[in-house]
Amino acid sequence: MTLHPLLRTTMGIAASFLPFLDQLHERRLLGGPVLGLGSLELSGDLAAFALAGAPSAGSRRLVGALLRARYGIDDYRDADINGLADLHLDLARPIPSELRGAFATILNAGTLEHLLDLRQAFTNVHELVRPGGTIIHIAPLSWLEHGFVNFSVRLFREIAAANGYEIAAEAIWRRDAAVGAPGSGGERLCFGPGFDDPAASGRSLLPTELFRLESTPTYLLYLGAFVRRGDAPFAVPVEVGG
């Protein structure tokens, strides 16, 4: 039985994610070649990206234009099964051997939640990035009508621990300004470790606190960047009940 492959969906980069990517760039953790998983696009107000002379709105080429203009990365490719991407790649199947370790950065911006075979997908991500390279996940935590699954922060951290990844940066994105302030408007990135809210001194957005609220905020996203250390095969984390 073949599990559901990578789907053609609306995925990509919002302007409010840029401080996260900027941080990685400043730390020399965002480099080419970059592989975007899915036909990624820029979302929201395109004027916020300040891409003068970029391709027309709605084009997946806008992500490559952003990486080139803002971070000096010329080698960006995307992968999908829709016949439009640079690479025809089904993440529910093992990747071709020639793609192993071919990329310095893997960008998963709203793609893996559309696959049922997550074990194979995470294995492929591990194999696509070279040792010393960076894996970036932008994934739903409580976007409940979106995709097949929502993730937990713990999943990404446990995969990192099992495979010796360095957790380079983490953030929680939400539409409201702060925890416990629904309807305040705007979009906010709260950076880890601790997911401290830069707009509210001393306010913590640790996942344990976030999900103990009486009402869990909707439309939460997790942003995580991980550096692969070593060349060992992918290891699946295991939980054993006591």
Steps between C-alpha positions, in 0.01 A plus 500: 500500500634843406426771755397845393777690317592865512193703407469822307385742770538862603832506682772752546655798675320787673672834559464445875737199471786719377648582844547126550675456165702818560630352825616187321666704228686713754631181663606354161245221531306586185693408188468349157416283336154524656223248431142608565264211567190564292429782257557771759371852449507829686178572686325811622588853398777465243601863553627399844777298332632804307588299191538760227499344156402157631281260298125549499290437811403140555811364336695237689812673364444772759658285773818468297493874434467567874792274591715661233414862585498475880758229572717477188399140429497430126439125505138434599295208371162363592367145496145380440299244303289757318712520187590865568791471741870480423513147638232233476526353848251290694588531867297189582761288316876465553694773325737429209855431616641796306300742719644378830692781663444726200367802690632740762150605609166319493195725528179333614251785505162334539555175311559201727156524662355401162667157508381187676835321490680735736770250587609485138465877463724579798747236382514670162554844654790356701654348188452803276699735725876466520682467835540852636193615310181651638146361508227762538147400600201735492218276616148524646441446871131592518394574142241230536322520166829487310677191370480145630681562831609768743835457669636543851816687592615185672497303175760726341712508815493121538599451135785743562613313811486160331710623208745731669360816342591832656190708575610827344184710542136461596199728492125490543289700254149608570256750360429678828759710673540298819374197686167568664423799281265370232383745240788740550595466135833484326752220465777424745807282515605403851851362507647213698662368703205556725301666221519837676263761367710805405195727539432401862796488734504185710219331312588143411354307209637162596286231335408352837353834604346567162303178489384520860294806427126463544463557127786404270570775247419405144727540198821442690807414295831356613820624339807292565848492350727203553860435396580143402820381665665184373406262223318222685178361347170640621397371843132483594430623855312252717279554804467210743230514763608439858 
